[in-house]
Amino acid sequence: MLTARRRVVAVAAAALSGALLLASCGDSDSGSSDGKTLRLWHYEAPNSAMGVAWNAAIKEFEKTHPGVKVEFEEKGFEQIQKTASMVLNSSDAPDIMEYNKGNATAGKLSQQGLLTDLTAEATKRGWDKKLSTGVRTTSQYDTGGVMGSGKWFGVPNYAEYTMVFYNKDLFKKYGVDEPTTFDELTAAMDKFVDKGVTPLANAGAEYIAHQYLYQLALMKADRAWVDKYELYKGKNDFHDTAWTYGAETFADWVKKGYIDKKSSGTKAEDAGVSFIQGKAPILFSGSWWYGRFKEEAKFDWGTFLWPDTNLTLGSGGNLWVVPKGAKNKDLAYDFIDITMSKKIQNLLGNKGGVPVAADAAAITDPQAKELIADFNALAEKDGLAFYPDWPVTGFYDVLVSETQKLITGGTEPDAYLDALQEAYDKGVPKQ
């Protein structure tokens, strides 16, 4: 996803982008570290589980490092995605930053030599032991920038996955039964349409729309299909059964009124707010919304995994990376270590995040327990299928623009799949 936090703080972060806290610096290898400042970037909303946990980690870091100040700057997901290569290749690189995982993002930067190799620190500090195999996949990249093996270039301290969020009050108001199967889900959406309610919150201008489509494709896929698409283990065919089903079903959902054609220009924040405000009965998106919904939604809501499939979008969370040009790398390693501590991991879990190294007995919130239990069930059956924009550089923009055309009727599923195939084939590294 881009896990697309893509993300809920994009609007707020854009407003903050002019308030720079950063001073120019040289490459860390020049020996210019002052040892008194940790410059940190991330793009999580302050009231999200990650935002709350990382603010606590900052306080813990400053308490355990007397005389050291954390200079934090909030960024937007899109902002970092579009400017990371340029910024990290300049004197303005922070000491540590949250960055998007996957071949097209962290993999690309590792291949360009812009990230610090964390392999020795991961072993020394035991991060490698705390992360399960599925979560660890996005931490390591080979010399071609492909995830899953090679050196450590990032550390996720949470996991994430997608689920169906639904407004129980709206289901009751319109006499719609809560679904447990895919057929029941489509039947529920038909009932909402009959009542004049668009059932799905959507965002065509960002990640949410193509994640709906990818999830539909995953219903006809298996692990070998995912590995072929994401890890280049075989020839990927966008006109296969899974992709064809995903594109055709998504287009059909627009025609049936499950998805509003006007949503082609809306962003993820708009979709999330429509759910928070009680306007949309259903939103399929990621666990990164969980803490925010828990705090802001003033109605009874619940979640369930996408029905009748073994696979859903998900992975380890976005990565803590240390830029090659960071001035205070040892401080950055210490901060990562604190975010991996039981104290911060337990807080993350109780605030609605999916921790990777928490004490299960310390998670006391009932909703949080359910969230983590669903993730564990997915992880145990190897059900995390990553995100559709990961395989090749620039594919996120292609997915957004082409899926927008499906929403507006500007293209047909066959032509849509042709466009994806062309962009994907151009970006896949030569074997």
N, C-alpha and C positions, 0 to 999 in steps of 0.2 A: 503496500500500500503503500506503491507508496502507501502505505497504509494509511494511508491517506489521512492521517490527521493533517494533511491534505485538507486542512485540519480545522478543528473547531475554533482555534484562536486566530485564524487568518485575518479576520476583520480587525480584531483588537490589536494584533501585532503590527498590522500595517500602519495603524495610527501611532504606534510607538517607535516605528523604525527610524524616525528622525532623531530620536533622543539617544544618541550614541554615547556609550560610556567608555569607548575604546580609544586607546592611544596607539600610535604606530609602534611597531616593534620589528626587530630583525629576526633572522632565523635562529632557532634555539641552539643550533650547533655552534653559534658564534660565542656562546658562553655569556650571553647578556641577561640571563635570568636574574630577577631581583628577589625571588623567593618570598615575596610579601604580598603578591596579588594572584588570585586565580580568576581568570577571565572565562566566563561560562555563557554559552548560548543554548537555549532550548525553546521549543515551540508548544509547550503544553499549557492549557488554560489553568489559571491559578486555582480554580475550584475542581479541577479534574483530580483523579486519584494520583496521577503522576505528579501534577503540579504541587499538590499538598505534600506528597512524600519528598519531593526534591527540595522544597522550601525547608522542610525539616532537616534534610541532609545538609543543606547550606549552613543552618544553625549549628548542627553537630560538628561540621567541618571547622567552623570558626572557633568553636569551643575547644576542639582538640588541637587546633593550630593557632595558638596565641600570637597576635601580631599580624596574622595573615587575613586579608580582606577578600571576599568573593565579590567580583564585579559581574553582576548578572545582566544580560540583555535578552529580552523576550523577542523572538523572531517568529515569522509565519512559516508554515510548512512550505508553501509555494516559493516564498522568498529565499529560503535556504536551498531548495531544490534547484532554483534557476541560477543562483550566484555562487554556489559553493566552490566550484572549480576556480573561479576568478579570485574569490576572497582568500582561499587557502593557498593560492599561488602568489599572495601579496604579503605585505608586512602587517596586515590587519588580522591575521589568523588568531582566533582565541586559543586558550590553552586546552579547552575541552568543549565539545559541542554534541548535541543530539543530531544524528543524521539518519537519513532514510536507508533502510537495508535493501539488499538485493544487487543483482548484477549490474543494473543500469545506474546505480547510485553509489553505494559504498564500494562495490566492486570496481566501478570505473575509476573512482578516486584512488583506490589502492593500486590499480594498474598504472595510474599516472604518477605514482610516487608521492602523493600528497598526504598520506596518512601514516602514522607511526605504527610499526610492527609491535603488537602487544603480546606476542606469543610468550615471551619470557615472564612478563608480569602475570599473565593468565595462569601460568603454571605455578609460579612462586606464591601467588596470593590465593590460589585454589578456585579461581573463577571457573576454570574448566570442569571442576568436580561439581559445582553447584548447578550447572546448566545441563538439562537433558539433551539427548541427541538431536531431537527435532528442533528445540529452541536454539541450539548451538549452530545449526546449519548456516545461519546468516552472519555468524561472527567471523567465519573463515573464508578466505578467497585465495584461489590459485593465481599463478602468474598471468593468466588470461583474464582475471577479474571475475571468475565464475565461483559462486558460493558453494559451500559444502566441504571444502578441503583446503589445505594450504595453511598459510599464516593467519594469526588472529589480527584483525584490524578494527574490531569493535566488540563491545560488550552490551548485551541487552540485560536490563535488570527487571524487566517485566515481560509478560507474554500478552498476546492479543488474538482475538478471533471474532468472527462475525456471528450475529444471531438476529433473530426476529424480535424487535421490540414492539409491543402492542399495548394499546390503551384499553384496559379492561372496562373502564367506564363507558367508552364509546361502543364497545362490543355489546354491553348490556343495554345501552340506550337504544340501539338499533336492532336489538334482538338477534345478534349474530353469535353463533356458537364459537367458542375458542377452539381453533383447529389443532389436530394432532397428526394429521397426514397431509401430504401435498394436495390431494384432491379436496380435502376439507379446507385447506388454505385458499385455493382458487374459488371454492364455493362461497367462502366468507367474503372474498373480494367481490364476487358477483352480487351478493346481497348489499354490500355497501354502495356499489354502483347503482343498483336499483333504487336505493334511498337517496341518490343524488350526491353521494360522498365519494371523492377520489380516495381509494384505500391506501395507496403507497406514497409516502413522502419520497421525493426524488430530487436529485441535483445533477442536471445534465452538463453543467459547466465544469464540474469537478468529478471526483472519483465514484460517487455513489451509483450513478447510472450504469457504468460498465462493470461495477461489482455485482449488481443484480444479474447482468447478462452472464458474467463468469460463473456465478453460482448456479444458474440454470444449466450451463454447460457441464459443470461438475457433477450434476445429477446423472449424466451419462458417461462419466469418466472413472478412471481408476488411478492408482499410484503411478503406474508406468506411463500413463497419459500425462500426468503432472510433470514427471521427470523428463519426459520428452520435450515438453513445452518450456519448462523453467531451466532445465539443466542440459539441454541439447543432447539428450540420450536417444537419438533417433531423429527422423525427419518429421517435423511438425506440419500437420495438414489442417488448415483452417476450414476445409470443407468436409471434415470428417463428421461422424454422427454427433459427437458432443458439441462442437462449435456450431454446427448447423442447427441443432436443437436450441441452443442458447440464443442465437440470433433470431431465429424464426419465432420462438416463443416470446422473446422480449418485444419484438415488433407487434405480435398479436396482442400482447398485454396493453400496448399503447392504443391499439384499435378498440379494445374492449373497455377502455377507460380506467384500467387499473393505474395507469401512469398518465399524468396530465401532459399534453403536448407543450403547454406553456413552461413546463419544468426544464426545457432544453437549455434555458439560460440561467437557471438558478444554481447556487453554490451549496456546498455541504452545510454551511452555517444556516442557510435558509431552510434546508430540509430538517435539520436538528431543531431549529426554533419552531417550525410548524408542528413537530411532534410535541415539544415542550408546551406549546400554547394550546394543545388539545385539538388541533385542526385536522391532523392526519392520524388515522387509527393505527397505521403500521409503518414501521421503518426497519428496513434490513440494513444494518451497518455494524460497526465494530464496538468492542468492549471499551474503547477509549471514550465513548459517550456515557458510560455507565454512571460514573461518579457525578457527572453534571446533571444527568436526568434525575438521579437520586436527590440532588439538592434542589433543583429548580422545578421539576414537574409536580404540579399540585393535584394530581389525580392518581388513581390506582392503576399501576402498569406492571407488566411482567415481561418475561422473555422465554423463548424456546429456540432450540437449534433448528436450522432449516430441515424440514422433514424429508424422510425417504431418500437420504443420501449419506454416504460414508465420509464425504469430503466437504469441507467448507473453507473459506478464506481464513488464513491465520498463520501465525509464526511467532517467533520470538519478537519482542518489541523493537522499536527503533533503537539505534545503537548509540552508546557513548563512544565517540571517536576522539583521538588525540591528534590534531594536525601535526604534520611533519615540522612545521614552523613554530610550534608552540614553545613559549619561553620557559614555562614552569611545568614540565612533564611529570616530575615526581609528585607535585601537588595534584595534578590531574588524576594520577593513579590512586592517590589516597582518597580522592573524592569518589571515584568509581567504587572503591572498596567500601566506603561508608554506605553508598546506595545499595550495596549487596549485603549489608549487615542485617541480622534478624530484626533489629529495632525498626529500621526503615522498611524492610520487606513486610513486616507485620502491619505497619501503618498503611502501606500501599494496599494490602489485601483488605483491610477493614474499611478503606475509603472507596472500594469499588474497583480496584485494579486487579490484575492477575499476577501475583508475585511469582518469582522463580525460585526463591530460597527462603520462604517463610516457614514459621512453625505452625503447622496445621491447627494445633490446639489454641493458638493465639488469635485465630480468626473467629470472632464472635458474632459478627453481624450476619443474620440469616440470609439476606440477599447476597452478600459477599460469598458466603459458603456455597450457595447455589451456582453463582458465577464461576467460581473456581472448580467446583465439581464438574460442571459442563466442560470446562477446558480440559480437565484431567481425563474425562471420558473421550474427548477428541484425540488427545495426545496418545492415549493408550491404544487406540485403534489406528494410529498413524493417519489421522484425518485432517491434518493441517496442509492446505494446498497452496500456501503462499498467496501472491496477489498478481493480477493479470498484467500489470505494467512493468513488472520486474525484468523480463528477459533481456530486453535490448534498450540501449540509450535512446531517449526520445519517444519511446512507445507510449508513455502516459499521454502525451499531447495527441498522438494519433488516436488512441482509444477515446479520449474525450471528444475530439472533433467528429469522428466517424459515428460514435454512439449518439451524438446530438442529431446527426442526420437521420438516424433511425427513428428518433423521437418525433422529429418534425415531418417525417415522410419524405425527406430529401434523398433518400437512398433505399434500396431494397436489401434484404438480408444477404443475397448472393454477392452483390456488389460490395457490401460492407465487409464480408469475409475476404473478398479479393483485395481490398485496401489493406486489411490487417496482414494478409499473407505477404504482400509486397513490402510493407514497412518492416515486418519481422525478418524476412529473408535478407534484406539489406543490412540489418543490424547484427545478425548472428555472426559471431566470430568464425573465421575459417578454421575448420577442423584439421 
